[in-house]
Amino acid sequence: MSFFINDAMAQGAGGQQAGTLELILPLLLMFGIFYFLLIRPQQKKAKEHKGMVEALKKGDEIITNGGILAKITDVDESFLTCKIAENVEIKVQSHAVSAILPKGTIKKL
């Protein structure tokens, strides 16, 4: 078993040490990949959602994150009052809206 240890020591004595750039370059490359594939698209999607939420107005037809189809009847600072059926209104947080539907999608509300 001792001959493996001697070989390892002999290898370490004559080898070159890696430079600082060679050690940091793979980390920078991995960070760049994560940034362009994960972080940047997520930030872009969050920015689009924030713009959509700020553009909500009375009369818009929406889908909530829970899958409820509703028509906005009142817009507050952070809550929306939505009509989901005849004589049925609910309050929903404005950031819980997942999509705005085209006008006329929900019939007879």
HELIX and SHEET records of a PDB file:
HELIX    1   1 SER A    2  GLY A   14  1                                  13    
HELIX    2   2 THR A   20  PHE A   34  1                                  15    
HELIX    3   3 TYR A   35  ILE A   39  3                                   5    
HELIX    4   4 ARG A   40  GLU A   54  1                                  15    
HELIX    5   5 SER A   94  ALA A   96  5                                   3    
SHEET    1   A 5 VAL A  88  GLN A  93  0                                        
SHEET    2   A 5 PHE A  79  ALA A  85 -1                                        
SHEET    3   A 5 LEU A  69  VAL A  75 -1                                        
SHEET    4   A 5 GLU A  61  THR A  64 -1                                        
SHEET    5   A 5 VAL A  97  LEU A 101 -1                                        
END                                                                             
